[in-house]
Amino acid sequence: MKILLTTESYYPNIDGGAVAQHNLAHELKKLGHNVGIIAPGCFYKNLTEKDNGTTIYRTKAVKLPFYMNSKYYFSPFPLFEVRKIIKNLNQILSTFAHHILFL
């Protein structure tokens, strides 16, 4: 099955959601699923990364200077990039983070 996870925080961030989704993605891959993750990047540039058989689609992001010691990046308007990724991947199952529920 093709699975696309979307989140506002993902590895290498160290917080509960980021760690849980990273572990979930790797376990789903071990079960034979094709797993993609959409998450904020660390630059104002869209990037694609590979991580142990999963694909991470990083959307443009900005650093939040006063949150988590300036180690947190936020994608302010990911809607258009997320729509492009979903359309291009033709994914079957998606889970959406709170900031992109309006697809």
ABEGO torsion letter per residue (X at the ends): XBBBBBBABBOABBBAAAAAAAAAAAAAAAAGBBBBBBBBBABBBBBBBBBGGBBBBBBBBBBBAABGGGABBBBABAAAAAAAAAAAAGBABBBBBAAAAAX
